[in-house]
Amino acid sequence: MPEGSVGALHDAGRVFARYYLRSAFRVRVHGRERMPATGPVLVIANHSSMIEPQLIFGMLPRRSAFLVKAEMFSGIVGKFLLAIGQIPLKRGEIDRTPLMTAVAVLKGGGVVGIFPEGTRGAGDVGAAERGAAWLVRASGATVLPVATRGTRKPAGGRRRFRPRVDILVGEPFTPKVGPGKTGLDQGTEELRGELAALVKTLDDWRSENGFVTP
């Protein structure tokens, strides 16, 4: 965990995140056992609402430090996020501090979570930022893709009562990200492609079983 975080508070936060949304959503997790039990792991996930980070943070079987937009780190909420080991990231700015913090966690054998799309959207991972590939290159971490569907409010309509939310954990893999910008771009596309394919797998499964995708 990052320096200054409190393990006991982190664990309490995970328990809270795991259960407090259950009154609003029917959450199902598929493939949780695919999380490596030890060693550095970079979790990459799609991002379509503010709910995914909380759900993934709560369902992971290991402690994890997520890169979270810096705007969240204000007041008592910000102090809490720092205490449970989350890492503030300034979007749209060149700032190596959060990335180096994440690398230190990974090199220490920990788990870091990142949303490669960089911001909320459709969650289909049509594009990705380079941060995830850079972390893999700097740390040699195993990558664990995670897809979430069912958290978005339908466009132009009200959310159903306790909608079904599915979290699908993919197979871990260890990409080799080459040197230079070319290597980083190729690594980014590999990570994006793996995550996008997992999201599509989940979309197809939900469609076959009659669940709304957003």
Accessible surface in RSA format (square Angstrom, percent):
REM  Atomic radii and reference values for relative SASA: ProtOr
REM  Chains: A
REM  Algorithm: Lee & Richards
REM  Probe-radius: 1.40
REM  Slices: 20
REM RES _ NUM      All-atoms   Total-Side   Main-Chain    Non-polar    All polar
REM                ABS   REL    ABS   REL    ABS   REL    ABS   REL    ABS   REL
RES MET A   1    74.45  38.6  21.58  14.3  52.87 125.9  17.78  15.1  56.67  75.1
RES PRO A   2    18.06  13.2  11.72  10.7   6.34  23.1  15.51  12.8   2.55  15.8
RES GLU A   3   183.98 105.6 143.55 108.6  40.43  96.3  65.85 127.4 118.13  96.4
RES GLY A   4    67.40  83.1   0.00   N/A  67.40  83.1  39.91 109.5  27.48  61.6
RES SER A   5    27.78  23.5   4.20   5.6  23.58  54.3   0.73   1.6  27.05  37.9
RES VAL A   6    75.55  49.7  72.33  65.5   3.22   7.8  75.55  65.6   0.00   0.0
RES GLY A   7    22.43  27.7   0.00   N/A  22.43  27.7  10.49  28.8  11.94  26.7
RES ALA A   8    78.58  72.2  62.61  96.6  15.97  36.3  68.45  96.4  10.13  26.8
RES LEU A   9    64.90  36.1  62.66  44.8   2.23   5.6  64.87  45.6   0.03   0.1
RES HIS A  10     0.17   0.1   0.17   0.1   0.00   0.0   0.17   0.2   0.00   0.0
RES ASP A  11    48.73  34.1  47.66  47.4   1.07   2.5  26.18  61.6  22.55  22.5
RES ALA A  12    57.28  52.7  44.58  68.8  12.70  28.9  52.27  73.6   5.01  13.3
RES GLY A  13     6.91   8.5   0.00   N/A   6.91   8.5   4.39  12.0   2.52   5.6
RES ARG A  14    28.70  12.0  28.70  14.6   0.00   0.0   1.74   2.4  26.95  16.3
RES VAL A  15    78.17  51.4  78.02  70.6   0.15   0.4  78.02  67.8   0.15   0.4
RES PHE A  16   127.45  63.8 121.03  75.0   6.42  16.7 127.45  77.3   0.00   0.0
RES ALA A  17     7.91   7.3   7.57  11.7   0.34   0.8   7.61  10.7   0.30   0.8
RES ARG A  18    60.64  25.5  55.68  28.4   4.96  11.8  15.19  20.8  45.45  27.5
RES TYR A  19   126.34  59.0 117.94  67.1   8.41  21.9  81.69  61.4  44.65  55.0
RES TYR A  20    88.16  41.2  66.21  37.7  21.95  57.1  61.70  46.4  26.46  32.6
RES LEU A  21    21.68  12.1  21.39  15.3   0.29   0.7  21.68  15.2   0.00   0.0
RES ARG A  22    78.24  32.9  76.36  38.9   1.88   4.5  30.17  41.2  48.07  29.1
RES SER A  23    93.04  78.6  67.77  90.4  25.28  58.2  56.11 119.5  36.93  51.7
RES ALA A  24    45.51  41.8  36.38  56.1   9.13  20.8  42.75  60.2   2.76   7.3
RES PHE A  25     8.47   4.2   8.44   5.2   0.02   0.1   8.44   5.1   0.02   0.1
RES ARG A  26    83.97  35.3  83.18  42.4   0.79   1.9  24.35  33.3  59.63  36.1
RES VAL A  27     7.51   4.9   2.16   2.0   5.35  12.9   2.16   1.9   5.35  14.5
RES ARG A  28   104.88  44.0 103.22  52.6   1.67   4.0  33.23  45.4  71.65  43.4
RES VAL A  29    36.18  23.8   4.22   3.8  31.95  77.0   4.22   3.7  31.95  86.7
RES HIS A  30    55.77  30.5  51.09  35.5   4.68  12.0  33.31  34.3  22.45  26.1
RES GLY A  31    11.72  14.4   0.00   N/A  11.72  14.4   1.59   4.4  10.12  22.7
RES ARG A  32    85.60  35.9  83.10  42.4   2.50   5.9  32.91  45.0  52.68  31.9
RES GLU A  33   142.29  81.7 106.85  80.8  35.44  84.4  75.90 146.8  66.39  54.2
RES ARG A  34    80.97  34.0  69.66  35.5  11.31  26.9  17.43  23.8  63.54  38.5
RES MET A  35    13.90   7.2   2.20   1.5  11.70  27.9   2.20   1.9  11.70  15.5
RES PRO A  36    33.19  24.2  22.20  20.2  10.99  40.0  33.19  27.4   0.00   0.0
RES ALA A  37    89.66  82.4  62.58  96.6  27.08  61.6  68.39  96.3  21.27  56.4
RES THR A  38   111.94  79.6  99.37 100.7  12.57  30.0  68.72  92.3  43.22  65.3
RES GLY A  39    28.13  34.7   0.00   N/A  28.13  34.7  22.19  60.9   5.94  13.3
RES PRO A  40    43.67  31.8  41.99  38.3   1.68   6.1  41.99  34.7   1.68  10.5
RES VAL A  41     0.50   0.3   0.50   0.5   0.00   0.0   0.50   0.4   0.00   0.0
RES LEU A  42     0.00   0.0   0.00   0.0   0.00   0.0   0.00   0.0   0.00   0.0
RES VAL A  43     0.10   0.1   0.06   0.1   0.03   0.1   0.06   0.1   0.03   0.1
RES ILE A  44     0.00   0.0   0.00   0.0   0.00   0.0   0.00   0.0   0.00   0.0
RES ALA A  45     0.11   0.1   0.11   0.2   0.00   0.0   0.11   0.2   0.00   0.0
RES ASN A  46     0.00   0.0   0.00   0.0   0.00   0.0   0.00   0.0   0.00   0.0
RES HIS A  47    20.86  11.4  20.86  14.5   0.00   0.0   5.05   5.2  15.81  18.4
RES SER A  48    11.69   9.9   1.45   1.9  10.24  23.6   0.00   0.0  11.69  16.4
RES SER A  49    15.07  12.7  12.98  17.3   2.09   4.8  15.07  32.1   0.00   0.0
RES MET A  50    68.04  35.2  64.90  42.9   3.14   7.5  60.30  51.3   7.73  10.2
RES ILE A  51    25.42  14.5  25.42  18.9   0.00   0.0  25.42  18.3   0.00   0.0
RES GLU A  52     0.00   0.0   0.00   0.0   0.00   0.0   0.00   0.0   0.00   0.0
RES PRO A  53    31.12  22.7  29.41  26.8   1.71   6.2  29.77  24.6   1.35   8.4
RES GLN A  54    58.71  32.8  55.28  40.4   3.42   8.1  29.89  63.6  28.82  21.9
RES LEU A  55     7.46   4.2   4.81   3.4   2.65   6.7   5.43   3.8   2.03   5.5
RES ILE A  56     0.00   0.0   0.00   0.0   0.00   0.0   0.00   0.0   0.00   0.0
RES PHE A  57    16.44   8.2  16.44  10.2   0.00   0.0  16.44  10.0   0.00   0.0
RES GLY A  58     0.00   0.0   0.00   N/A   0.00   0.0   0.00   0.0   0.00   0.0
RES MET A  59     5.11   2.6   4.32   2.9   0.79   1.9   4.19   3.6   0.92   1.2
RES LEU A  60     1.12   0.6   1.12   0.8   0.00   0.0   1.12   0.8   0.00   0.0
RES PRO A  61    66.55  48.5  37.46  34.2  29.08 105.7  44.42  36.7  22.13 137.5
RES ARG A  62    40.55  17.0  36.36  18.5   4.18  10.0  23.32  31.9  17.23  10.4
RES ARG A  63   101.08  42.4  92.78  47.3   8.30  19.8  28.37  38.8  72.71  44.1
RES SER A  64     0.04   0.0   0.02   0.0   0.02   0.0   0.02   0.0   0.02   0.0
RES ALA A  65     0.00   0.0   0.00   0.0   0.00   0.0   0.00   0.0   0.00   0.0
RES PHE A  66     4.67   2.3   4.67   2.9   0.00   0.0   4.67   2.8   0.00   0.0
RES LEU A  67    10.70   6.0   0.71   0.5  10.00  25.1   0.71   0.5  10.00  26.9
RES VAL A  68    30.33  20.0  26.72  24.2   3.61   8.7  30.33  26.4   0.00   0.0
RES LYS A  69    50.45  24.6  42.34  26.0   8.11  19.3  18.53  16.7  31.92  34.0
RES ALA A  70    28.34  26.1  19.77  30.5   8.57  19.5  19.97  28.1   8.36  22.2
RES GLU A  71   113.26  65.0  86.67  65.6  26.59  63.3  67.11 129.8  46.15  37.7
RES MET A  72    62.24  32.2  56.43  37.3   5.81  13.8  42.91  36.5  19.32  25.6
RES PHE A  73    38.06  19.0  11.39   7.1  26.67  69.4  11.44   6.9  26.63  76.2
RES SER A  74    77.55  65.5  66.71  89.0  10.84  25.0  46.36  98.7  31.19  43.7
RES GLY A  75    56.68  69.9   0.00   N/A  56.68  69.9  41.00 112.5  15.68  35.1
RES ILE A  76   146.18  83.2 138.06 102.9   8.12  19.6 139.01 100.1   7.16  19.4
RES VAL A  77    77.98  51.3  75.40  68.3   2.57   6.2  77.86  67.6   0.12   0.3
RES GLY A  78     2.70   3.3   0.00   N/A   2.70   3.3   2.70   7.4   0.00   0.0
RES LYS A  79   154.80  75.5 147.74  90.6   7.06  16.8  91.83  82.7  62.97  67.1
RES PHE A  80    83.87  42.0  80.33  49.8   3.53   9.2  83.51  50.6   0.36   1.0
RES LEU A  81    25.89  14.4  25.89  18.5   0.00   0.0  25.89  18.2   0.00   0.0
RES LEU A  82    91.85  51.2  84.69  60.6   7.16  18.0  85.04  59.7   6.81  18.3
RES ALA A  83    20.99  19.3  17.56  27.1   3.43   7.8  20.75  29.2   0.24   0.6
RES ILE A  84     7.99   4.5   7.99   6.0   0.00   0.0   7.99   5.8   0.00   0.0
RES GLY A  85     0.63   0.8   0.00   N/A   0.63   0.8   0.63   1.7   0.00   0.0
RES GLN A  86    10.21   5.7   6.74   4.9   3.47   8.3   4.09   8.7   6.12   4.6
RES ILE A  87     5.27   3.0   4.57   3.4   0.70   1.7   5.27   3.8   0.00   0.0
RES PRO A  88    49.81  36.3  44.09  40.2   5.72  20.8  44.19  36.5   5.63  35.0
RES LEU A  89    45.35  25.3  45.35  32.4   0.00   0.0  45.35  31.9   0.00   0.0
RES LYS A  90   104.95  51.2  99.95  61.3   5.01  11.9  49.52  44.6  55.43  59.0
RES ARG A  91   105.76  44.4  79.96  40.8  25.80  61.4  40.12  54.8  65.64  39.8
RES GLY A  92    90.70 111.9   0.00   N/A  90.70 111.9  45.79 125.7  44.91 100.6
RES GLU A  93   114.41  65.7  88.54  67.0  25.87  61.6  35.23  68.1  79.18  64.6
RES ILE A  94   176.55 100.5 143.33 106.8  33.22  80.1 147.39 106.1  29.16  79.1
RES ASP A  95    42.90  30.1  31.11  31.0  11.79  27.9  12.03  28.3  30.87  30.8
RES ARG A  96   138.61  58.2 133.96  68.3   4.65  11.1  57.54  78.6  81.07  49.1
RES THR A  97    95.99  68.3  89.16  90.4   6.84  16.3  62.29  83.7  33.70  50.9
RES PRO A  98     5.84   4.3   3.81   3.5   2.04   7.4   5.84   4.8   0.00   0.0
RES LEU A  99    33.43  18.6  33.43  23.9   0.00   0.0  33.43  23.5   0.00   0.0
RES MET A 100    89.05  46.1  84.69  56.1   4.36  10.4  84.84  72.1   4.21   5.6
RES THR A 101    43.62  31.0  37.68  38.2   5.94  14.2  23.57  31.7  20.05  30.3
RES ALA A 102     0.00   0.0   0.00   0.0   0.00   0.0   0.00   0.0   0.00   0.0
RES VAL A 103     6.18   4.1   6.18   5.6   0.00   0.0   6.18   5.4   0.00   0.0
RES ALA A 104    65.60  60.3  49.72  76.7  15.87  36.1  56.12  79.0   9.48  25.1
RES VAL A 105    10.50   6.9   3.05   2.8   7.45  18.0   8.90   7.7   1.60   4.3
RES LEU A 106     0.18   0.1   0.00   0.0   0.18   0.4   0.00   0.0   0.18   0.5
RES LYS A 107   143.96  70.2 106.71  65.5  37.25  88.7  61.47  55.3  82.50  87.9
RES GLY A 108    69.99  86.3   0.00   N/A  69.99  86.3  34.90  95.8  35.09  78.6
RES GLY A 109    24.49  30.2   0.00   N/A  24.49  30.2  16.02  44.0   8.48  19.0
RES GLY A 110    18.94  23.4   0.00   N/A  18.94  23.4  18.76  51.5   0.18   0.4
RES VAL A 111     2.62   1.7   0.70   0.6   1.92   4.6   0.70   0.6   1.92   5.2
RES VAL A 112     0.00   0.0   0.00   0.0   0.00   0.0   0.00   0.0   0.00   0.0
RES GLY A 113     0.00   0.0   0.00   N/A   0.00   0.0   0.00   0.0   0.00   0.0
RES ILE A 114    13.61   7.7  13.26   9.9   0.35   0.9  13.26   9.5   0.35   1.0
RES PHE A 115    22.55  11.3  15.04   9.3   7.51  19.5  15.04   9.1   7.51  21.5
RES PRO A 116     4.21   3.1   1.95   1.8   2.26   8.2   4.21   3.5   0.00   0.0
RES GLU A 117    29.22  16.8  15.76  11.9  13.46  32.1   8.41  16.3  20.81  17.0
RES GLY A 118    29.50  36.4   0.00   N/A  29.50  36.4  20.21  55.5   9.29  20.8
RES THR A 119    74.23  52.8  71.08  72.1   3.14   7.5  53.76  72.2  20.47  30.9
RES ARG A 120   115.34  48.4  96.72  49.3  18.62  44.3  17.06  23.3  98.28  59.6
RES GLY A 121    36.31  44.8   0.00   N/A  36.31  44.8  34.75  95.4   1.56   3.5
RES ALA A 122    52.44  48.2  40.85  63.0  11.59  26.4  41.11  57.9  11.33  30.0
RES GLY A 123     0.17   0.2   0.00   N/A   0.17   0.2   0.00   0.0   0.17   0.4
RES ASP A 124    79.18  55.5  71.71  71.4   7.47  17.7  22.46  52.9  56.72  56.6
RES VAL A 125     0.04   0.0   0.00   0.0   0.04   0.1   0.00   0.0   0.04   0.1
RES GLY A 126    59.96  73.9   0.00   N/A  59.96  73.9  33.22  91.2  26.75  59.9
RES ALA A 127    71.98  66.2  64.55  99.6   7.42  16.9  67.76  95.4   4.22  11.2
RES ALA A 128    27.59  25.4   1.58   2.4  26.02  59.2   3.73   5.3  23.86  63.2
RES GLU A 129   108.71  62.4 105.49  79.8   3.22   7.7  29.98  58.0  78.73  64.3
RES ARG A 130   106.45  44.7 103.78  52.9   2.68   6.4  30.93  42.3  75.53  45.8
RES GLY A 131    19.96  24.6   0.00   N/A  19.96  24.6  15.93  43.7   4.03   9.0
RES ALA A 132     1.68   1.5   1.13   1.7   0.54   1.2   1.13   1.6   0.54   1.4
RES ALA A 133     0.28   0.3   0.00   0.0   0.28   0.6   0.00   0.0   0.28   0.7
RES TRP A 134    42.90  17.2  42.67  20.7   0.23   0.5  23.20  12.4  19.70  32.0
RES LEU A 135     0.00   0.0   0.00   0.0   0.00   0.0   0.00   0.0   0.00   0.0
RES VAL A 136     3.58   2.4   2.00   1.8   1.58   3.8   2.00   1.7   1.58   4.3
RES ARG A 137    86.40  36.3  58.61  29.9  27.79  66.2  31.51  43.1  54.90  33.3
RES ALA A 138    35.53  32.7  14.33  22.1  21.20  48.2  25.06  35.3  10.47  27.7
RES SER A 139    21.99  18.6   0.00   0.0  21.99  50.7   3.01   6.4  18.98  26.6
RES GLY A 140    50.59  62.4   0.00   N/A  50.59  62.4  31.58  86.7  19.01  42.6
RES ALA A 141     0.00   0.0   0.00   0.0   0.00   0.0   0.00   0.0   0.00   0.0
RES THR A 142    33.98  24.2  33.48  33.9   0.50   1.2   7.70  10.3  26.27  39.7
RES VAL A 143     0.00   0.0   0.00   0.0   0.00   0.0   0.00   0.0   0.00   0.0
RES LEU A 144     0.11   0.1   0.11   0.1   0.00   0.0   0.11   0.1   0.00   0.0
RES PRO A 145     5.38   3.9   5.38   4.9   0.00   0.0   5.38   4.4   0.00   0.0
RES VAL A 146     0.00   0.0   0.00   0.0   0.00   0.0   0.00   0.0   0.00   0.0
RES ALA A 147     0.00   0.0   0.00   0.0   0.00   0.0   0.00   0.0   0.00   0.0
RES THR A 148     0.01   0.0   0.00   0.0   0.01   0.0   0.00   0.0   0.01   0.0
RES ARG A 149    13.54   5.7  12.81   6.5   0.73   1.7   1.11   1.5  12.42   7.5
RES GLY A 150     4.82   5.9   0.00   N/A   4.82   5.9   2.17   6.0   2.64   5.9
RES THR A 151     0.54   0.4   0.24   0.2   0.29   0.7   0.00   0.0   0.54   0.8
RES ARG A 152    90.70  38.1  84.01  42.8   6.69  15.9   6.39   8.7  84.31  51.1
RES LYS A 153   124.52  60.7 106.52  65.4  17.99  42.8  51.45  46.3  73.06  77.8
RES PRO A 154    41.80  30.5  37.92  34.6   3.88  14.1  39.24  32.4   2.56  15.9
RES ALA A 155   110.33 101.4  69.61 107.4  40.72  92.6  79.95 112.6  30.37  80.5
RES GLY A 156    95.29 117.5   0.00   N/A  95.29 117.5  45.67 125.3  49.62 111.1
RES GLY A 157    31.87  39.3   0.00   N/A  31.87  39.3  27.90  76.6   3.97   8.9
RES ARG A 158   216.31  90.8 198.21 101.0  18.09  43.1  75.18 102.7 141.13  85.5
RES ARG A 159    84.48  35.5  63.50  32.4  20.97  49.9  25.39  34.7  59.08  35.8
RES ARG A 160   155.11  65.1 142.68  72.7  12.43  29.6  57.20  78.2  97.91  59.3
RES PHE A 161   181.86  91.0 154.32  95.6  27.54  71.7 161.49  97.9  20.37  58.3
RES ARG A 162    75.90  31.9  72.10  36.8   3.80   9.1  16.96  23.2  58.94  35.7
RES PRO A 163    17.36  12.7  15.21  13.9   2.15   7.8  17.36  14.3   0.00   0.0
RES ARG A 164    36.96  15.5  32.62  16.6   4.34  10.3   3.18   4.3  33.78  20.5
RES VAL A 165     0.00   0.0   0.00   0.0   0.00   0.0   0.00   0.0   0.00   0.0
RES ASP A 166     0.00   0.0   0.00   0.0   0.00   0.0   0.00   0.0   0.00   0.0
RES ILE A 167     0.00   0.0   0.00   0.0   0.00   0.0   0.00   0.0   0.00   0.0
RES LEU A 168    25.05  13.9  25.05  17.9   0.00   0.0  25.05  17.6   0.00   0.0
RES VAL A 169     1.51   1.0   1.51   1.4   0.00   0.0   1.51   1.3   0.00   0.0
RES GLY A 170     4.35   5.4   0.00   N/A   4.35   5.4   4.35  11.9   0.00   0.0
RES GLU A 171   115.48  66.3 107.77  81.5   7.71  18.4  59.20 114.5  56.27  45.9
RES PRO A 172    46.27  33.7  27.72  25.3  18.56  67.5  27.81  23.0  18.47 114.8
RES PHE A 173    42.01  21.0  33.99  21.1   8.02  20.9  42.01  25.5   0.00   0.0
RES THR A 174    67.88  48.3  44.94  45.6  22.94  54.7  30.83  41.4  37.04  56.0
RES PRO A 175     9.23   6.7   0.02   0.0   9.21  33.5   5.36   4.4   3.87  24.1
RES LYS A 176   181.80  88.7 155.70  95.5  26.10  62.1 110.56  99.5  71.24  75.9
RES VAL A 177    18.31  12.1   0.07   0.1  18.25  44.0   0.85   0.7  17.46  47.4
RES GLY A 178    25.97  32.0   0.00   N/A  25.97  32.0  21.96  60.3   4.01   9.0
RES PRO A 179   121.87  88.8 108.59  99.0  13.28  48.3 113.39  93.6   8.49  52.7
RES GLY A 180    46.66  57.5   0.00   N/A  46.66  57.5  39.17 107.5   7.49  16.8
RES LYS A 181   130.89  63.9 117.79  72.3  13.10  31.2  90.17  81.2  40.72  43.4
RES THR A 182    90.62  64.4  86.46  87.7   4.16   9.9  52.31  70.3  38.30  57.9
RES GLY A 183     4.44   5.5   0.00   N/A   4.44   5.5   3.48   9.6   0.95   2.1
RES LEU A 184    19.84  11.0  19.84  14.2   0.00   0.0  19.84  13.9   0.00   0.0
RES ASP A 185    49.29  34.5  42.90  42.7   6.39  15.1  26.55  62.5  22.74  22.7
RES GLN A 186   120.77  67.5 110.60  80.8  10.17  24.2  43.09  91.7  77.68  58.9
RES GLY A 187     3.00   3.7   0.00   N/A   3.00   3.7   2.38   6.5   0.63   1.4
RES THR A 188    13.78   9.8  13.39  13.6   0.39   0.9  13.78  18.5   0.00   0.0
RES GLU A 189    92.70  53.2  90.37  68.4   2.33   5.5  52.06 100.7  40.64  33.2
RES GLU A 190    74.69  42.9  63.88  48.3  10.82  25.8  33.36  64.5  41.34  33.8
RES LEU A 191     3.10   1.7   2.71   1.9   0.39   1.0   2.96   2.1   0.14   0.4
RES ARG A 192    54.06  22.7  53.72  27.4   0.34   0.8   8.40  11.5  45.66  27.7
RES GLY A 193    26.04  32.1   0.00   N/A  26.04  32.1  20.94  57.5   5.10  11.4
RES GLU A 194    79.83  45.8  73.83  55.9   6.00  14.3   5.81  11.2  74.02  60.4
RES LEU A 195     0.15   0.1   0.15   0.1   0.00   0.0   0.15   0.1   0.00   0.0
RES ALA A 196    20.69  19.0  16.21  25.0   4.47  10.2  16.80  23.7   3.89  10.3
RES ALA A 197    58.50  53.8  48.77  75.3   9.73  22.1  56.11  79.0   2.39   6.3
RES LEU A 198    23.41  13.0  20.54  14.7   2.87   7.2  22.92  16.1   0.49   1.3
RES VAL A 199     1.38   0.9   1.38   1.2   0.00   0.0   1.38   1.2   0.00   0.0
RES LYS A 200   128.57  62.7 126.73  77.8   1.84   4.4  98.86  89.0  29.71  31.6
RES THR A 201    78.16  55.6  72.46  73.5   5.70  13.6  49.70  66.8  28.46  43.0
RES LEU A 202     3.27   1.8   3.10   2.2   0.17   0.4   3.27   2.3   0.00   0.0
RES ASP A 203    28.23  19.8  26.98  26.9   1.25   3.0  12.48  29.4  15.75  15.7
RES ASP A 204    61.46  43.1  58.61  58.3   2.85   6.7  20.60  48.5  40.86  40.8
RES TRP A 205    92.31  37.0  90.53  43.8   1.78   4.2  67.53  36.0  24.77  40.2
RES ARG A 206     3.44   1.4   3.44   1.8   0.00   0.0   0.00   0.0   3.44   2.1
RES SER A 207    80.13  67.7  58.87  78.6  21.26  49.0  24.60  52.4  55.53  77.8
RES GLU A 208   143.83  82.6 102.43  77.5  41.40  98.6  48.50  93.8  95.33  77.8
RES ASN A 209    73.77  50.9  48.02  46.4  25.75  62.0  10.76  25.9  63.01  60.9
RES GLY A 210    64.70  79.8   0.00   N/A  64.70  79.8  37.46 102.8  27.25  61.0
RES PHE A 211    52.07  26.0  42.86  26.5   9.20  24.0  45.02  27.3   7.05  20.2
RES VAL A 212    60.74  40.0  51.21  46.4   9.54  23.0  57.36  49.8   3.38   9.2
RES THR A 213    41.85  29.8  39.08  39.6   2.77   6.6  27.49  36.9  14.36  21.7
RES PRO A 214    46.13  33.6  39.29  35.8   6.84  24.9  43.42  35.9   2.71  16.8
END  Absolute sums over single chains surface
CHAIN  1 A    10417.5       8059.2       2358.2       6098.5       4319.0
END  Absolute sums over all chains
TOTAL         10417.5       8059.2       2358.2       6098.5       4319.0
